[in-house]
Amino acid sequence: MKTRRGLAVIVAALVLAVAGCQNPNDGGTIAGGPPGATVLAASSCHVNTVNGQPLPDPTCTPGVLNPAVNANTIHSTICVSGWTKTVRPPESYTENLKREDIAAYGFADIRPADYEQDHRVPLEVGGAPRDARNLWPQGYERAGTSPRGYGSESKDKIENYVRAQVCAGAMTLAAGQAVFLGDWWTWRADHMPRSTW
């Protein structure tokens, strides 16, 4: 009897501990590891080259949305200056994941400093902060790991432009998120003034 009671207490404690680790910004995924995903095997992912420009592997990095951000909450989340800092995962999480992803993508350049662990759907338009399926190692142009005009620095400009459009009411949140679930480089060429590139 004591053994069953002791086991029941341990199980209850574990359930509470796991519940306490849930991250409300990721729809209840467990913090501290790649949610909803296992460590990817080396060279199991490939950059998806569209029109000669780099995009993440749609199977390894399909993009995931933050359920806390929706059309009714944008003015208390993404449209608030500095809000992304409140949900951005710490480097202790992203740097470990970046090393794993560099191996998974099979990049010849394995220096973590040459990549940004980038959110496919950016935090600026409601991408999931910690979900590994929304993070990938995007090359820096300054490091030569992405073509000039098509690396992390250039994607940041698209993210800021799309967020501004959503917050101004010129674009719906769903349309803004869809930009990053597709080919954002072609979208940039078709929709952004060249002066903003």
C-alpha positions in Angstrom: 0.0 0.0 0.0 2.8 2.4 0.9 4.5 1.6 -2.4 1.4 2.4 -4.4 0.8 5.7 -2.5 4.5 6.6 -3.0 4.3 5.9 -6.7 1.1 7.9 -7.0 2.8 10.9 -5.3 5.8 10.6 -7.6 3.6 10.5 -10.7 1.6 13.5 -9.5 4.8 15.4 -8.9 6.1 14.6 -12.4 2.8 15.7 -14.0 2.9 19.0 -12.2 6.6 19.5 -13.1 5.9 18.9 -16.8 2.9 21.2 -16.7 5.0 23.9 -15.1 7.6 23.7 -18.0 5.1 24.5 -20.6 5.7 27.6 -22.6 2.5 29.6 -23.2 4.1 31.3 -26.2 4.3 28.0 -28.1 0.9 26.5 -27.5 1.9 24.3 -24.6 5.2 22.8 -26.0 7.8 21.8 -23.4 10.5 24.4 -22.9 14.2 23.5 -23.0 14.4 21.3 -26.1 13.2 21.1 -29.7 9.4 20.9 -29.2 7.5 18.4 -31.4 10.7 17.3 -33.0 13.7 15.0 -32.4 17.3 15.8 -33.2 17.6 15.6 -37.0 20.2 13.2 -38.5 23.2 14.8 -40.1 22.6 15.9 -43.7 19.0 15.0 -43.5 17.8 18.5 -44.4 18.6 20.5 -47.6 18.3 24.1 -48.5 15.3 24.5 -50.7 16.6 26.6 -53.6 13.8 28.5 -55.3 14.7 30.6 -58.3 18.3 30.3 -57.2 17.6 31.7 -53.8 17.9 29.8 -50.4 14.8 28.8 -48.4 14.6 26.3 -45.5 13.8 22.6 -46.1 10.0 22.5 -46.0 10.0 19.1 -44.2 12.6 20.0 -41.6 11.6 23.6 -41.1 7.9 24.0 -42.2 7.3 27.0 -40.1 5.0 27.1 -37.0 2.7 29.9 -35.7 2.4 31.2 -32.2 -1.2 30.7 -31.1 -1.0 33.7 -28.7 -0.8 35.9 -31.8 -4.0 36.4 -33.8 -6.0 39.1 -35.5 -7.5 40.1 -32.2 -4.2 40.3 -30.3 -1.8 42.0 -32.7 -2.1 45.3 -30.9 -1.1 43.8 -27.6 1.6 41.5 -29.1 3.5 42.1 -32.3 2.5 45.7 -32.8 3.8 46.7 -29.4 7.4 48.0 -29.6 9.8 45.6 -28.0 7.3 42.8 -27.7 9.5 40.3 -29.6 12.1 40.6 -26.9 9.7 39.2 -24.4 9.2 36.0 -26.3 12.6 35.6 -28.1 14.3 32.4 -26.8 17.7 32.7 -25.0 20.9 32.0 -26.8 21.5 29.0 -24.5 18.6 27.4 -26.4 19.1 28.7 -29.9 22.9 28.1 -30.0 22.6 24.4 -29.2 19.9 24.0 -31.7 21.9 25.9 -34.3 24.8 23.5 -34.0 22.4 20.5 -34.4 20.8 22.2 -37.4 24.0 23.1 -39.2 24.9 19.4 -39.1 21.3 18.4 -40.1 21.5 20.8 -43.1 25.0 19.4 -44.0 26.6 22.8 -44.4 30.3 22.8 -45.3 30.9 25.9 -43.1 30.2 24.6 -39.6 31.0 27.8 -37.7 27.9 28.8 -35.7 29.0 32.4 -35.9 28.4 32.4 -39.7 24.6 31.7 -39.2 21.6 33.2 -37.5 19.3 30.7 -35.9 16.4 32.3 -37.7 12.6 31.9 -37.3 11.1 30.9 -40.6 7.9 32.6 -39.6 9.4 35.6 -37.8 8.4 36.6 -34.3 7.4 40.0 -35.8 4.4 38.4 -37.5 3.6 35.7 -34.9 6.0 32.9 -35.5 6.5 30.3 -32.7 9.5 31.4 -30.6 10.9 28.0 -29.5 9.5 25.4 -31.8 12.4 23.7 -33.6 10.2 23.4 -36.7 10.2 27.2 -37.0 14.0 27.6 -36.6 16.8 27.0 -39.0 20.4 28.2 -39.5 20.2 31.0 -42.1 23.5 32.2 -43.4 24.8 35.7 -42.9 25.7 37.6 -46.0 28.6 39.2 -44.2 30.0 35.8 -43.5 29.5 34.6 -47.1 27.2 31.8 -46.1 24.3 33.3 -48.0 24.3 35.2 -51.3 24.4 38.9 -51.0 20.9 40.3 -50.8 19.5 36.8 -49.8 20.8 36.2 -46.2 19.6 36.8 -42.8 20.3 40.6 -43.0 18.0 40.9 -46.0 15.3 38.8 -44.6 15.2 41.0 -41.5 14.2 43.9 -43.8 11.3 41.9 -45.2 10.2 41.0 -41.6 10.1 44.6 -40.5 8.3 45.7 -43.7 5.6 43.0 -43.4 5.1 43.7 -39.6 4.6 47.4 -40.4 2.1 46.5 -43.1 0.1 44.2 -40.7 0.2 46.8 -37.9 -1.0 49.6 -40.2 -3.9 47.4 -41.4 -2.6 47.3 -45.0 -2.2 43.5 -44.8 -3.9 40.9 -42.7 -1.9 38.9 -40.2 -2.6 35.7 -42.1 -1.3 37.3 -45.3 1.8 38.5 -43.5 2.5 35.0 -42.1 1.9 33.5 -45.5 4.8 35.5 -46.9 7.2 33.5 -44.8 5.5 30.2 -45.4 6.3 30.6 -49.1 9.0 32.2 -51.1 9.7 35.5 -49.4 12.4 36.5 -51.9 9.9 36.5 -54.8 7.3 38.2 -52.6 9.9 40.9 -51.8 10.5 41.5 -55.5 6.8 41.7 -56.3 5.6 43.7 -53.3 8.3 45.8 -51.6 9.7 49.0 -53.0 13.3 48.4 -54.0 14.4 51.2 -51.8 13.4 49.2 -48.8 15.6 46.2 -49.7 
